[in-house]
Amino acid sequence: MTAVETVEKDGDAQSARRSKIVALVVAVSFFMQILDGTIVTTSLPQMAASFGVPTVSMSIGITVYMLTMAAFIPLSGWLGDRYGARRVFMASIAVFTAASLLCGLSSGLVEFIIARAIQGAGSALMTPVGRIIVLKNARKSELVQAIALITWPALTAPVIGPLLGSVITTYASWHWNFLINLPIGALGMVLVWRFVPEQREENAGRLDWRGFLLSAAGLTLLLAALELSVKWHGGFLPVVTMLAAGIVLSVMACRHFLRVDNPLLDLSAFKVKTFAVATLSAGTASRVAVNATPFLLPLLFQLGFGLSSIEAGAYLLVYFLGNLSMKTVTTPLLARLGFRNVLCFNGLIAALSIVGCGFLVPETPRVVIYALLFIAGLSRSMEFTALNTLAFADISGAQRSSASTLSSMLQQVSMLLGVAIAAAVLNVSAAFRGLGDPGLVDFRWAFIVIGSIGVISSLRFLQLAPDAGAEVSGHKFPR
């Protein structure tokens, strides 16, 4: 080996190590953010008793958080370019952590709502800016591993959050569901300051206020309509009105971005086929299916099987282990099979495992339930990692900020859309049978519908070229 080859090999090793460290640092903050969103739901009854309000009133805390986050997400890319991604990321962690403290110290509903709004603003900047940091610090050959590292919080936190929240609420106090964020947030800021380099765009340009207001209002109304469709009992008119307004404003925002010289969001990323497929078309449908599953499974085990939240959480731990176990083989599988084959065939496995969950009953042998949940977890992990990596496989440096913001916006829509569709099927099926609470038959229909969406989306990945994203996956397609 020559001296030049040795230097190049050492440089590659250092680059890979730096990329991995940066991704791990970002993942710590993502874990705190996503864990908070799932853990709080378990403590709502105890919080309502503490505040002296009906339990149903506490849902406004979740809604305000989600809507505030939606309003500020479109601004994240520009802020990262204007003030530096590292600085904005640290500020978002600081805001989120401080708001968590305020949530934990709240003595009334109004204080809690204000704290949750502040928390949502911090959360809005964290995901897209954190992803920008990872993209800027990883070579294309390192992208699969880097994206896999920042994807694991989205896979694990929704699964362990409800179980952890139940334990904390049962054996400690609801306050600790928020105060647990303080050491994680402090650690995250220290790690960002220590390991993440400062990178700032030279020509960020002036803020596109019109584009920001249109996109923020459009996304907020869309997510509010999806949220209300699950919780609202006052008729369909408000939901349909908000949904229509959100669509109109979103279309106006897109037309504005295409007309101005320096738009808040550069929509040219959608001209890149791998990004468009992974985020907008087949990718959105696939995420709808895999995002609905963590919503349905706890309800199946509690309402359908009659288990406690902690007993249901024990089943979900198997699902969580499946998510983690796939991480070691994600990179070699993508290198061997390529993005198109993985997304198609793994998507089918994920979809069929979702359908299979609908046929579980309390009498099903535990080993069968464990095996099915483990397979569902494995395929879900692979699907998320492959989608999130393919989305940025062919994105240029100039498109990174907008692409990351657009991806975050679409992921929020797909997450709530999955829950809304699953809840709608449950409610319609239960109402058709004249029941108030859904039973096993209703869950079966919900899993079948969600799984069918997954099957259709997996087949749509066949539109990708056989060598799509090959520079990132390392897949050698025979010519």
HELIX and SHEET records of a PDB file:
HELIX    1   1 ALA A    3  ILE A   39  1                                  37    
HELIX    2   2 VAL A   40  SER A   43  5                                   4    
HELIX    3   3 LEU A   44  PHE A   51  1                                   8    
HELIX    4   4 THR A   55  MET A   58  5                                   4    
HELIX    5   5 SER A   59  PHE A   72  1                                  14    
HELIX    6   6 ILE A   73  LEU A   75  5                                   3    
HELIX    7   7 SER A   76  TYR A   83  1                                   8    
HELIX    8   8 ALA A   85  LEU A  105  1                                  21    
HELIX    9   9 LEU A  109  LYS A  136  1                                  28    
HELIX   10  10 LYS A  140  GLU A  142  5                                   3    
HELIX   11  11 LEU A  143  TYR A  171  1                                  29    
HELIX   12  12 TRP A  176  LEU A  179  1                                   4    
HELIX   13  13 ASN A  181  PHE A  195  1                                  15    
HELIX   14  14 TRP A  209  LYS A  231  1                                  23    
HELIX   15  15 LEU A  237  ARG A  259  1                                  23    
HELIX   16  16 LEU A  267  LYS A  271  5                                   5    
HELIX   17  17 LYS A  273  THR A  279  1                                   7    
HELIX   18  18 ALA A  282  LEU A  299  1                                  18    
HELIX   19  19 LEU A  300  GLY A  304  3                                   5    
HELIX   20  20 SER A  309  SER A  325  1                                  17    
HELIX   21  21 LYS A  327  ASN A  341  1                                  15    
HELIX   22  22 VAL A  342  ASN A  346  3                                   5    
HELIX   23  23 GLY A  347  CYS A  357  1                                  11    
HELIX   24  24 ARG A  366  LEU A  390  1                                  25    
HELIX   25  25 GLY A  397  GLN A  399  5                                   3    
HELIX   26  26 ARG A  400  PHE A  432  1                                  33    
HELIX   27  27 LEU A  440  ARG A  460  1                                  21    
HELIX   28  28 PHE A  461  GLN A  463  5                                   3    
HELIX   29  29 ALA A  470  SER A  473  1                                   4    
END                                                                             
